């Protein structure tokens, strides 16, 4: 039995993991979906990126979790990656689900054309507004699944996207799995490809889009369950 702390990407809270959590429970594991500060039911709580790192570390310590698997999707890979190195020997593995990964001194918006996102944050009182249904086209989602994502989305605190990550040791030292969703982009990010090619990280591919917790929850849960406390290091 493994504890999985599940953290969804931008605009989403713990409810994004409902179907994955059900599958993990059925397999005998303990899912711990976490809503980060400022999102979903925690909307209105001030948050920067380090707030989100503390959210994750605090949840692991509050529940006194051991041999825990941290799971970060999309944006959440950045705070999850930082939290993974801060919880020390409590960590069994970190799983990045089609996510960004933290690079010391760089933000979520570093390294890709982000002027439009920065303008949206500036025009919306410091928040990245939710996306409409068209944003999710071509990602292996049904109309019903898209409707659920849109319904569960809330404005995302902009500071979490613009503040830099802080790492205290090389990311490649973490026991990690990267789940690449092929409909989003056939190739992992260059920083991820380098870690995979060096032999430090495991790469798993899913033939679906960027939101596999909605499009392929059973398949994603099986991938996670296989990387519990018995996972290879």
Secondary structure, DSSP 8 states (H G I E B T S, - for coil): --EEEEE--TT--GGGGHHHHHHHHHTT-EEEEE--TTSGGGTTS---HHHHHHHHHHHHHHTT--SEEEEEETTHHHHHHHHHHHSGGGEEEEEEES-----BT--TTTTS--HHHHHHHHHTTTEE----GGGGTTSS--HHHHHHHHHH---EETHHHHS-B--SS-GGGS-EEEEEETTT-SS--HHHHHHHHTTSEEEEEESS-S-HHHHSHHHHHHHHHTTSTTS--
